[in-house]
Amino acid sequence: MHDEVLPVDADGGAHPGLPWAGCSVLAADPATLRAIRAKAASSAGCFVSDMPAAAQRTRVYADYLAAMKETAADDVEYYAVSVVGPRNRVDKIVGRLPLMP
């Protein structure tokens, strides 16, 4: 992750990469990932990072930044979302999602 430059979508939303900390991996469909990201982003005390599909389709970081800049926030396709914060708040956001098999 390049700390000096964060990917930003066409609507100005930042998309920091996934943190390198231990975590539980839960399974969710794309619509649920989008809803979780939105809830977590609006929850005080939560850090949200994500893995947009554009990050997997590009091999050069500058191309990834450009792809994100051209994509509206509502059109970003997520492969993963990471939520870090107080356990009770995170649990409320992710609900009863199952562990990824």
N, CA, C and O atoms as a GROMACS GRO file, in nm:
protein
  404
    1MET      N    1   0.084  -0.118   0.000
    1MET     CA    2   0.000   0.000   0.000
    1MET      C    3   0.087   0.123   0.000
    1MET      O    4   0.182   0.132   0.078
    2HIS      N    5   0.057   0.216  -0.084
    2HIS     CA    6   0.131   0.342  -0.093
    2HIS      C    7   0.062   0.443  -0.004
    2HIS      O    8  -0.043   0.496  -0.041
    3ASP      N    9   0.120   0.470   0.115
    3ASP     CA   10   0.056   0.558   0.212
    3ASP      C   11   0.041   0.701   0.161
    3ASP      O   12  -0.051   0.772   0.202
    4GLU      N   13   0.132   0.744   0.073
    4GLU     CA   14   0.128   0.882   0.029
    4GLU      C   15   0.015   0.911  -0.070
    4GLU      O   16  -0.026   1.026  -0.083
    5VAL      N   17  -0.036   0.811  -0.138
    5VAL     CA   18  -0.142   0.831  -0.237
    5VAL      C   19  -0.248   0.722  -0.218
    5VAL      O   20  -0.222   0.604  -0.240
    6LEU      N   21  -0.368   0.764  -0.178
    6LEU     CA   22  -0.478   0.669  -0.164
    6LEU      C   23  -0.564   0.672  -0.288
    6LEU      O   24  -0.583   0.777  -0.348
    7PRO      N   25  -0.618   0.557  -0.328
    7PRO     CA   26  -0.713   0.554  -0.439
    7PRO      C   27  -0.838   0.632  -0.399
    7PRO      O   28  -0.888   0.618  -0.287
    8VAL      N   29  -0.889   0.712  -0.491
    8VAL     CA   30  -1.009   0.792  -0.467
    8VAL      C   31  -1.103   0.769  -0.583
    8VAL      O   32  -1.062   0.774  -0.699
    9ASP      N   33  -1.233   0.742  -0.552
    9ASP     CA   34  -1.329   0.721  -0.660
    9ASP      C   35  -1.375   0.855  -0.718
    9ASP      O   36  -1.335   0.960  -0.669
   10ALA      N   37  -1.457   0.851  -0.822
   10ALA     CA   38  -1.500   0.972  -0.892
   10ALA      C   39  -1.580   1.066  -0.803
   10ALA      O   40  -1.592   1.185  -0.833
   11ASP      N   41  -1.636   1.015  -0.693
   11ASP     CA   42  -1.713   1.098  -0.602
   11ASP      C   43  -1.630   1.149  -0.484
   11ASP      O   44  -1.685   1.211  -0.393
   12GLY      N   45  -1.500   1.122  -0.484
   12GLY     CA   46  -1.411   1.174  -0.380
   12GLY      C   47  -1.391   1.082  -0.262
   12GLY      O   48  -1.322   1.119  -0.167
   13GLY      N   49  -1.450   0.962  -0.263
   13GLY     CA   50  -1.434   0.868  -0.152
   13GLY      C   51  -1.301   0.797  -0.156
   13GLY      O   52  -1.261   0.747  -0.262
   14ALA      N   53  -1.230   0.793  -0.042
   14ALA     CA   54  -1.099   0.726  -0.035
   14ALA      C   55  -1.118   0.577  -0.015
   14ALA      O   56  -1.215   0.534   0.048
   15HIS      N   57  -1.026   0.497  -0.068
   15HIS     CA   58  -1.031   0.351  -0.059
   15HIS      C   59  -0.896   0.296  -0.013
   15HIS      O   60  -0.821   0.242  -0.094
   16PRO      N   61  -0.865   0.310   0.118
   16PRO     CA   62  -0.739   0.254   0.167
   16PRO      C   63  -0.740   0.102   0.155
   16PRO      O   64  -0.846   0.040   0.159
   17GLY      N   65  -0.624   0.043   0.140
   17GLY     CA   66  -0.613  -0.102   0.124
   17GLY      C   67  -0.637  -0.176   0.254
   17GLY      O   68  -0.650  -0.116   0.360
   18LEU      N   69  -0.644  -0.307   0.243
   18LEU     CA   70  -0.669  -0.390   0.360
   18LEU      C   71  -0.550  -0.386   0.455
   18LEU      O   72  -0.435  -0.390   0.411
   19PRO      N   73  -0.576  -0.377   0.586
   19PRO     CA   74  -0.465  -0.373   0.683
   19PRO      C   75  -0.400  -0.509   0.697
   19PRO      O   76  -0.463  -0.612   0.671
   20TRP      N   77  -0.276  -0.510   0.739
   20TRP     CA   78  -0.202  -0.636   0.758
   20TRP      C   79  -0.213  -0.679   0.904
   20TRP      O   80  -0.111  -0.700   0.971
   21ALA      N   81  -0.333  -0.692   0.953
   21ALA     CA   82  -0.356  -0.737   1.090
   21ALA      C   83  -0.438  -0.865   1.085
   21ALA      O   84  -0.508  -0.891   0.987
   22GLY      N   85  -0.430  -0.943   1.189
   22GLY     CA   86  -0.511  -1.064   1.196
   22GLY      C   87  -0.659  -1.028   1.193
   22GLY      O   88  -0.700  -0.926   1.248
   23CYS      N   89  -0.737  -1.112   1.129
   23CYS     CA   90  -0.880  -1.082   1.120
   23CYS      C   91  -0.959  -1.208   1.091
   23CYS      O   92  -0.906  -1.308   1.042
   24SER      N   93  -1.087  -1.202   1.122
   24SER     CA   94  -1.179  -1.308   1.083
   24SER      C   95  -1.226  -1.277   0.942
   24SER      O   96  -1.254  -1.161   0.911
   25VAL      N   97  -1.235  -1.377   0.857
   25VAL     CA   98  -1.281  -1.358   0.720
   25VAL      C   99  -1.422  -1.413   0.711
   25VAL      O  100  -1.445  -1.533   0.728
   26LEU      N  101  -1.516  -1.324   0.685
   26LEU     CA  102  -1.656  -1.360   0.677
   26LEU      C  103  -1.701  -1.359   0.531
   26LEU      O  104  -1.647  -1.284   0.450
   27ALA      N  105  -1.798  -1.441   0.499
   27ALA     CA  106  -1.848  -1.450   0.362
   27ALA      C  107  -1.968  -1.358   0.344
   27ALA      O  108  -2.055  -1.348   0.430
   28ALA      N  109  -1.971  -1.290   0.228
   28ALA     CA  110  -2.083  -1.202   0.196
   28ALA      C  111  -2.089  -1.180   0.046
   28ALA      O  112  -1.987  -1.185  -0.023
   29ASP      N  113  -2.210  -1.156  -0.004
   29ASP     CA  114  -2.227  -1.126  -0.146
   29ASP      C  115  -2.192  -0.979  -0.170
   29ASP      O  116  -2.180  -0.903  -0.074
   30PRO      N  117  -2.174  -0.937  -0.296
   30PRO     CA  118  -2.133  -0.800  -0.326
   30PRO      C  119  -2.227  -0.692  -0.269
   30PRO      O  120  -2.180  -0.588  -0.223
   31ALA      N  121  -2.356  -0.716  -0.271
   31ALA     CA  122  -2.450  -0.616  -0.217
   31ALA      C  123  -2.432  -0.600  -0.066
   31ALA      O  124  -2.440  -0.489  -0.013
   32THR      N  125  -2.408  -0.711   0.002
   32THR     CA  126  -2.386  -0.705   0.147
   32THR      C  127  -2.255  -0.634   0.178
   32THR      O  128  -2.248  -0.556   0.273
   33LEU      N  129  -2.150  -0.661   0.099
   33LEU     CA  130  -2.022  -0.591   0.119
   33LEU      C  131  -2.040  -0.441   0.105
   33LEU      O  132  -1.985  -0.364   0.185
   34ARG      N  133  -2.116  -0.398   0.006
   34ARG     CA  134  -2.140  -0.254  -0.015
   34ARG      C  135  -2.214  -0.195   0.106
   34ARG      O  136  -2.180  -0.086   0.152
   35ALA      N  137  -2.314  -0.267   0.157
   35ALA     CA  138  -2.391  -0.218   0.273
   35ALA      C  139  -2.304  -0.212   0.398
   35ALA      O  140  -2.312  -0.116   0.475
   36ILE      N  141  -2.221  -0.314   0.418
   36ILE     CA  142  -2.130  -0.315   0.534
   36ILE      C  143  -2.033  -0.199   0.526
   36ILE      O  144  -2.010  -0.130   0.626
   37ARG      N  145  -1.976  -0.176   0.409
   37ARG     CA  146  -1.881  -0.066   0.393
   37ARG      C  147  -1.948   0.067   0.424
   37ARG      O  148  -1.891   0.151   0.494
   38ALA      N  149  -2.070   0.087   0.374
   38ALA     CA  150  -2.142   0.212   0.398
   38ALA      C  151  -2.171   0.231   0.547
   38ALA      O  152  -2.151   0.340   0.600
   39LYS      N  153  -2.218   0.126   0.615
   39LYS     CA  154  -2.248   0.136   0.759
   39LYS      C  155  -2.121   0.166   0.837
   39LYS      O  156  -2.121   0.254   0.924
   40ALA      N  157  -2.013   0.094   0.807
   40ALA     CA  158  -1.889   0.112   0.880
   40ALA      C  159  -1.829   0.250   0.856
   40ALA      O  160  -1.777   0.312   0.949
   41ALA      N  161  -1.837   0.298   0.733
   41ALA     CA  162  -1.781   0.430   0.702
   41ALA      C  163  -1.854   0.541   0.777
   41ALA      O  164  -1.795   0.645   0.806
   42SER      N  165  -1.981   0.520   0.809
   42SER     CA  166  -2.057   0.624   0.880
   42SER      C  167  -2.058   0.601   1.031
   42SER      O  168  -2.122   0.676   1.104
   43SER      N  169  -1.988   0.498   1.079
   43SER     CA  170  -1.985   0.467   1.221
   43SER      C  171  -1.859   0.526   1.285
   43SER      O  172  -1.747   0.493   1.246
   44ALA      N  173  -1.878   0.612   1.383
   44ALA     CA  174  -1.764   0.675   1.452
   44ALA      C  175  -1.676   0.569   1.516
   44ALA      O  176  -1.727   0.473   1.576
   45GLY      N  177  -1.548   0.585   1.504
   45GLY     CA  178  -1.454   0.494   1.567
   45GLY      C  179  -1.420   0.371   1.486
   45GLY      O  180  -1.346   0.285   1.534
   46CYS      N  181  -1.471   0.360   1.364
   46CYS     CA  182  -1.440   0.246   1.278
   46CYS      C  183  -1.347   0.288   1.166
   46CYS      O  184  -1.364   0.394   1.106
   47PHE      N  185  -1.248   0.205   1.139
   47PHE     CA  186  -1.161   0.223   1.023
   47PHE      C  187  -1.209   0.125   0.917
   47PHE      O  188  -1.231   0.008   0.947
   48VAL      N  189  -1.224   0.173   0.796
   48VAL     CA  190  -1.272   0.088   0.686
   48VAL      C  191  -1.168   0.088   0.576
   48VAL      O  192  -1.121   0.194   0.533
   49SER      N  193  -1.133  -0.029   0.530
   49SER     CA  194  -1.050  -0.040   0.410
   49SER      C  195  -1.118  -0.143   0.320
   49SER      O  196  -1.200  -0.223   0.365
   50ASP      N  197  -1.083  -0.138   0.193
   50ASP     CA  198  -1.153  -0.227   0.101
   50ASP      C  199  -1.062  -0.275  -0.011
   50ASP      O  200  -0.952  -0.224  -0.031
   51MET      N  201  -1.111  -0.376  -0.082
   51MET     CA  202  -1.042  -0.430  -0.198
   51MET      C  203  -1.139  -0.422  -0.315
   51MET      O  204  -1.218  -0.514  -0.338
   52PRO      N  205  -1.133  -0.312  -0.390
   52PRO     CA  206  -1.218  -0.302  -0.509
   52PRO      C  207  -1.169  -0.396  -0.619
   52PRO      O  208  -1.051  -0.431  -0.625
   53ALA      N  209  -1.260  -0.435  -0.705
   53ALA     CA  210  -1.225  -0.522  -0.818
   53ALA      C  211  -1.114  -0.459  -0.902
   53ALA      O  212  -1.030  -0.531  -0.957
   54ALA      N  213  -1.114  -0.328  -0.913
   54ALA     CA  214  -1.012  -0.259  -0.993
   54ALA      C  215  -0.871  -0.289  -0.942
   54ALA      O  216  -0.776  -0.288  -1.020
   55ALA      N  217  -0.856  -0.315  -0.814
   55ALA     CA  218  -0.725  -0.346  -0.758
   55ALA      C  219  -0.675  -0.481  -0.809
   55ALA      O  220  -0.554  -0.503  -0.818
   56GLN      N  221  -0.766  -0.570  -0.843
   56GLN     CA  222  -0.728  -0.701  -0.894
   56GLN      C  223  -0.711  -0.702  -1.046
   56GLN      O  224  -0.642  -0.788  -1.101
   57ARG      N  225  -0.773  -0.606  -1.112
   57ARG     CA  226  -0.766  -0.602  -1.260
   57ARG      C  227  -0.647  -0.522  -1.312
   57ARG      O  228  -0.614  -0.532  -1.430
   58THR      N  229  -0.583  -0.446  -1.227
   58THR     CA  230  -0.471  -0.363  -1.273
   58THR      C  231  -0.341  -0.413  -1.209
   58THR      O  232  -0.341  -0.463  -1.097
   59ARG      N  233  -0.233  -0.399  -1.284
   59ARG     CA  234  -0.103  -0.446  -1.234
   59ARG      C  235  -0.012  -0.330  -1.197
   59ARG      O  236   0.089  -0.349  -1.129
   60VAL      N  237  -0.048  -0.210  -1.240
   60VAL     CA  238   0.033  -0.091  -1.212
   60VAL      C  239  -0.050   0.000  -1.122
   60VAL      O  240  -0.165   0.032  -1.153
   61TYR      N  241   0.008   0.043  -1.011
   61TYR     CA  242  -0.065   0.122  -0.911
   61TYR      C  243  -0.125   0.249  -0.971
   61TYR      O  244  -0.237   0.286  -0.937
   62ALA      N  245  -0.052   0.315  -1.059
   62ALA     CA  246  -0.105   0.437  -1.122
   62ALA      C  247  -0.230   0.406  -1.204
   62ALA      O  248  -0.322   0.488  -1.209
   63ASP      N  249  -0.234   0.290  -1.268
   63ASP     CA  250  -0.354   0.250  -1.343
   63ASP      C  251  -0.471   0.224  -1.249
   63ASP      O  252  -0.586   0.257  -1.282
   64TYR      N  253  -0.443   0.167  -1.134
   64TYR     CA  254  -0.547   0.145  -1.032
   64TYR      C  255  -0.603   0.279  -0.984
   64TYR      O  256  -0.724   0.296  -0.976
   65LEU      N  257  -0.515   0.372  -0.953
   65LEU     CA  258  -0.560   0.505  -0.910
   65LEU      C  259  -0.648   0.570  -1.017
   65LEU      O  260  -0.751   0.630  -0.985
   66ALA      N  261  -0.608   0.560  -1.142
   66ALA     CA  262  -0.684   0.619  -1.252
   66ALA      C  263  -0.820   0.550  -1.267
   66ALA      O  264  -0.921   0.617  -1.289
   67ALA      N  265  -0.824   0.418  -1.256
   67ALA     CA  266  -0.950   0.344  -1.268
   67ALA      C  267  -1.046   0.384  -1.157
   67ALA      O  268  -1.165   0.402  -1.182
   68MET      N  269  -0.996   0.397  -1.036
   68MET     CA  270  -1.082   0.436  -0.924
   68MET      C  271  -1.135   0.577  -0.942
   68MET      O  272  -1.251   0.606  -0.913
   69LYS      N  273  -1.049   0.665  -0.991
   69LYS     CA  274  -1.089   0.805  -1.009
   69LYS      C  275  -1.203   0.819  -1.110
   69LYS      O  276  -1.279   0.916  -1.105
   70GLU      N  277  -1.214   0.724  -1.202
   70GLU     CA  278  -1.318   0.728  -1.305
   70GLU      C  279  -1.445   0.652  -1.265
   70GLU      O  280  -1.543   0.652  -1.340
   71THR      N  281  -1.444   0.588  -1.147
   71THR     CA  282  -1.557   0.506  -1.105
   71THR      C  283  -1.637   0.577  -0.996
   71THR      O  284  -1.583   0.615  -0.893
   72ALA      N  285  -1.766   0.594  -1.020
   72ALA     CA  286  -1.854   0.654  -0.919
   72ALA      C  287  -1.861   0.562  -0.797
   72ALA      O  288  -1.851   0.440  -0.811
   73ALA      N  289  -1.878   0.620  -0.680
   73ALA     CA  290  -1.881   0.542  -0.556
   73ALA      C  291  -1.984   0.431  -0.562
   73ALA      O  292  -1.957   0.320  -0.515
   74ASP      N  293  -2.101   0.456  -0.617
   74ASP     CA  294  -2.206   0.355  -0.625
   74ASP      C  295  -2.175   0.244  -0.724
   74ASP      O  296  -2.241   0.141  -0.724
   75ASP      N  297  -2.074   0.264  -0.808
   75ASP     CA  298  -2.037   0.164  -0.908
   75ASP      C  299  -1.913   0.084  -0.871
   75ASP      O  300  -1.874  -0.006  -0.945
   76VAL      N  301  -1.851   0.116  -0.755
   76VAL     CA  302  -1.732   0.040  -0.713
   76VAL      C  303  -1.777  -0.100  -0.674
   76VAL      O  304  -1.867  -0.118  -0.592
   77GLU      N  305  -1.712  -0.200  -0.735
   77GLU     CA  306  -1.739  -0.340  -0.705
   77GLU      C  307  -1.636  -0.386  -0.603
   77GLU      O  308  -1.515  -0.375  -0.627
   78TYR      N  309  -1.682  -0.438  -0.489
   78TYR     CA  310  -1.591  -0.479  -0.382
   78TYR      C  311  -1.571  -0.629  -0.380
   78TYR      O  312  -1.667  -0.706  -0.392
   79TYR      N  313  -1.445  -0.671  -0.365
   79TYR     CA  314  -1.413  -0.811  -0.342
   79TYR      C  315  -1.401  -0.838  -0.193
   79TYR      O  316  -1.425  -0.950  -0.147
   80ALA      N  317  -1.363  -0.736  -0.116
   80ALA     CA  318  -1.347  -0.750   0.028
   80ALA      C  319  -1.360  -0.615   0.096
   80ALA      O  320  -1.334  -0.511   0.035
   81VAL      N  321  -1.401  -0.617   0.221
   81VAL     CA  322  -1.409  -0.497   0.304
   81VAL      C  323  -1.356  -0.535   0.441
   81VAL      O  324  -1.390  -0.641   0.494
   82SER      N  325  -1.274  -0.449   0.497
   82SER     CA  326  -1.219  -0.472   0.630
   82SER      C  327  -1.272  -0.363   0.723
   82SER      O  328  -1.268  -0.245   0.690
   83VAL      N  329  -1.322  -0.404   0.838
   83VAL     CA  330  -1.376  -0.310   0.937
   83VAL      C  331  -1.299  -0.332   1.067
   83VAL      O  332  -1.297  -0.443   1.120
   84VAL      N  333  -1.237  -0.226   1.118
   84VAL     CA  334  -1.161  -0.233   1.242
   84VAL      C  335  -1.221  -0.132   1.338
   84VAL      O  336  -1.240  -0.015   1.303
   85GLY      N  337  -1.251  -0.176   1.459
   85GLY     CA  338  -1.308  -0.087   1.559
   85GLY      C  339  -1.350  -0.164   1.681
   85GLY      O  340  -1.316  -0.282   1.696
   86PRO      N  341  -1.423  -0.098   1.770
   86PRO     CA  342  -1.470  -0.166   1.891
   86PRO      C  343  -1.553  -0.289   1.853
   86PRO      O  344  -1.639  -0.282   1.765
   87ARG      N  345  -1.528  -0.400   1.920
   87ARG     CA  346  -1.591  -0.526   1.882
   87ARG      C  347  -1.743  -0.516   1.877
   87ARG      O  348  -1.805  -0.568   1.784
   88ASN      N  349  -1.805  -0.452   1.975
   88ASN     CA  350  -1.951  -0.446   1.975
   88ASN      C  351  -2.003  -0.369   1.854
   88ASN      O  352  -2.108  -0.404   1.799
   89ARG      N  353  -1.932  -0.267   1.812
   89ARG     CA  354  -1.974  -0.188   1.696
   89ARG      C  355  -1.954  -0.268   1.568
   89ARG      O  356  -2.042  -0.271   1.482
   90VAL      N  357  -1.840  -0.334   1.555
   90VAL     CA  358  -1.812  -0.415   1.436
   90VAL      C  359  -1.913  -0.530   1.427
   90VAL      O  360  -1.967  -0.557   1.320
   91ASP      N  361  -1.939  -0.597   1.540
   91ASP     CA  362  -2.037  -0.707   1.541
   91ASP      C  363  -2.174  -0.658   1.494
   91ASP      O  364  -2.243  -0.728   1.420
   92LYS      N  365  -2.213  -0.540   1.536
   92LYS     CA  366  -2.343  -0.485   1.496
   92LYS      C  367  -2.346  -0.457   1.345
   92LYS      O  368  -2.449  -0.475   1.280
   93ILE      N  369  -2.234  -0.413   1.291
   93ILE     CA  370  -2.226  -0.381   1.148
   93ILE      C  371  -2.228  -0.508   1.062
   93ILE      O  372  -2.299  -0.513   0.962
   94VAL      N  373  -2.151  -0.610   1.102
   94VAL     CA  374  -2.141  -0.730   1.018
   94VAL      C  375  -2.251  -0.831   1.044
   94VAL      O  376  -2.270  -0.924   0.966
   95GLY      N  377  -2.324  -0.814   1.154
   95GLY     CA  378  -2.435  -0.904   1.183
   95GLY      C  379  -2.390  -1.046   1.205
   95GLY      O  380  -2.290  -1.070   1.272
   96ARG      N  381  -2.461  -1.139   1.148
   96ARG     CA  382  -2.432  -1.281   1.169
   96ARG      C  383  -2.377  -1.346   1.042
   96ARG      O  384  -2.416  -1.457   1.006
   97LEU      N  385  -2.288  -1.277   0.975
   97LEU     CA  386  -2.227  -1.335   0.855
   97LEU      C  387  -2.148  -1.461   0.892
   97LEU      O  388  -2.084  -1.465   0.997
   98PRO      N  389  -2.152  -1.562   0.806
   98PRO     CA  390  -2.075  -1.684   0.836
   98PRO      C  391  -1.927  -1.666   0.804
   98PRO      O  392  -1.889  -1.582   0.723
   99LEU      N  393  -1.844  -1.746   0.870
   99LEU     CA  394  -1.701  -1.750   0.836
   99LEU      C  395  -1.687  -1.803   0.694
   99LEU      O  396  -1.762  -1.891   0.652
  100MET      N  397  -1.590  -1.748   0.621
  100MET     CA  398  -1.566  -1.795   0.485
  100MET      C  399  -1.510  -1.937   0.492
  100MET      O  400  -1.420  -1.965   0.571
  101PRO      N  401  -1.564  -2.026   0.409
  101PRO     CA  402  -1.514  -2.166   0.412
  101PRO      C  403  -1.372  -2.177   0.360
  101PRO      O  404  -1.316  -2.287   0.357
   0.00000   0.00000   0.00000
